[in-house]
Amino acid sequence: MNYDEFKSAGHRLVDFIGDYLQNISDKPLFNPVEPSFLYDLFDEQIPDKPKSLASVQKMLEEKLLPYCTHVNHPGYMGLITPSPNPAGILAEFLVAALNQNLGAYSIGPSATTMELRVIRWLNDLIGYDERAGGNLTSGGMTANFIGLKLARDYTTNDAAQYDGMKQGWVAYVSEERHVSLDKAADAVGIGRNNLRTIPTNDKYQVRIDLLKEAIKKDKSQGLQPVCIIGLAGTTNLGAVDDLQSLHEIAQLENCWFHADAAYGGGVLLSKKYPGLLPGLDLADSVTIDPHKWFYAPLDAGAILVKDHKRLNISFGMQPAYLTDQSQQKNERYQFYVNGFEQSKRFRSLKVWVSFHHYGKTKIGEWVDNNVAHAKHLHQLAMSDQHFESATEPMMSAVCLHYKTPQLSNEENKQLHFAVTERIESEGNFWFATTMMKGKTWFRINPVNIYTEMKHIDELFKTLRDYCKEEEKKY
Ligand SMILES: Cc1ncc(COP(=O)(O)O)c(C=O)c1O
């Protein structure tokens, strides 16, 4: 290994990343080339002839960078992937160099301890006591999967771990759930048809009356609740279910209560909007993703568990080849008997570094700024007769609908798609669309350190002008 080359390439790369972050707003956020162009661009054989790191970086600058979706751009307000905080970016560099494998304590003693500390911080934020535990995961999908696996094991008295899931178990969640919960229900053997998706009220919170009715009906047919799932910040709108009532129902039915705060958990850092997730600490398990609204670079999700013992009960298999003799004293924490993954990335470092470098208050200010952006956009839409905003935003997510009473539903949907595509192709903003209660919406969610109010004003003006122009085509 040529360490001189490594060092000079590293310095060059860090300079490049610094300049990239500093000048990102001058570049197009998205480059709308055809996918076939990119397939051709990367149509390469496995290289055999060595190249210098400098020339490899040059290739990256030419082939990769121009076609990235630049989530660091202030106009990125799309699917919930934050602008990563710069300290976290540096931390990820070190993670790769150290390559600690947190599956087993012996391949990362200090890293395991740091991971436990970050999990403790997250547990403190949601209000769990010292009995709590958890795991950092690849994201909310995996965390929700683990949450439902814990639920399945607990409610079946651990029988399902050995015998598989028998017929007759049902889980309940809002219609506004993230699809990860459907996938998790499938993966742990509950089955997607046995995930009851309950309608929401006008604030997009699950309807407790309809949930109770659904449980009653299922029980009358011999089915039993295995898990009640609450949403603490929906993907579309940041809506928060009545977690206290959901907890009561889970208690009554003697089943697990899982809360999905993958996105909404970030609001726990807010100074301006405290107490937005009442009852989160009542859940038996909580999904919360630092790689969403804590602005950590991917990947860092988390599953937090009120009673840490449930992790070992669900994942405690210990093959001989992983036995650590020095464990006799039982001091070494082994993630492999307390989680799903074996090889396990060192995810906590970037979260630990971010909290140490910026402090909780600063990260909370970023959260508050994004909430203010959402509230401002909502106000702009409310004062324009052509727009509808789904609800007053509690978090950073806003859904706007352009009203066209003279057009059919399908035409209105196509109008939303056309405007979104046009804005994407111009490279100044990026956001998504969604469907709720039979309508199409622009789904706009700044989880972004660099977005300012002027970007929100500009975005709304663009939306208004383009919607009008598109409408005239009909
Ligand atoms: C509420 C919610 N849960 C779970 C997920 C899945 O998280 P991930 O993409 O990190 O797997 C998302 C993603 O946006 C989400 O919004």
Ligand as a Chemical Component Dictionary entry (heavy atoms), coordinates in Angstrom:
data_LIG
# 
_chem_comp.id                   LIG 
_chem_comp.type                 NON-POLYMER 
_chem_comp.pdbx_formal_charge   0 
_chem_comp.three_letter_code    LIG 
# 
loop_
_chem_comp_atom.comp_id 
_chem_comp_atom.atom_id 
_chem_comp_atom.alt_atom_id 
_chem_comp_atom.type_symbol 
_chem_comp_atom.charge 
_chem_comp_atom.model_Cartn_x 
_chem_comp_atom.model_Cartn_y 
_chem_comp_atom.model_Cartn_z 
_chem_comp_atom.pdbx_ordinal 
LIG C1 C1 C 0 -42.750 6.396 9.253 1  
LIG C2 C2 C 0 -41.681 5.624 8.516 2  
LIG N1 N1 N 0 -41.366 4.385 8.925 3  
LIG C3 C3 C 0 -40.412 3.661 8.309 4  
LIG C4 C4 C 0 -39.728 4.150 7.232 5  
LIG C5 C5 C 0 -38.676 3.322 6.557 6  
LIG O1 O1 O 0 -37.416 3.801 6.918 7  
LIG P1 P1 P 0 -36.096 3.457 6.071 8  
LIG O2 O2 O 0 -36.279 4.072 4.723 9  
LIG O3 O3 O 0 -35.025 4.079 6.875 10 
LIG O4 O4 O 0 -35.960 1.980 6.005 11 
LIG C6 C6 C 0 -40.030 5.441 6.759 12 
LIG C7 C7 C 0 -39.340 5.999 5.603 13 
LIG O5 O5 O 0 -39.570 7.111 5.176 14 
LIG C8 C8 C 0 -41.028 6.201 7.426 15 
LIG O6 O6 O 0 -41.363 7.436 7.033 16 
# 
loop_
_chem_comp_bond.comp_id 
_chem_comp_bond.atom_id_1 
_chem_comp_bond.atom_id_2 
_chem_comp_bond.value_order 
_chem_comp_bond.pdbx_ordinal 
LIG C1 C2 SING 1  
LIG C2 N1 SING 2  
LIG C2 C8 DOUB 3  
LIG N1 C3 DOUB 4  
LIG C3 C4 SING 5  
LIG C4 C5 SING 6  
LIG C4 C6 DOUB 7  
LIG C5 O1 SING 8  
LIG O1 P1 SING 9  
LIG P1 O2 DOUB 10 
LIG P1 O3 SING 11 
LIG P1 O4 SING 12 
LIG C6 C7 SING 13 
LIG C6 C8 SING 14 
LIG C7 O5 DOUB 15 
LIG C8 O6 SING 16 
# 
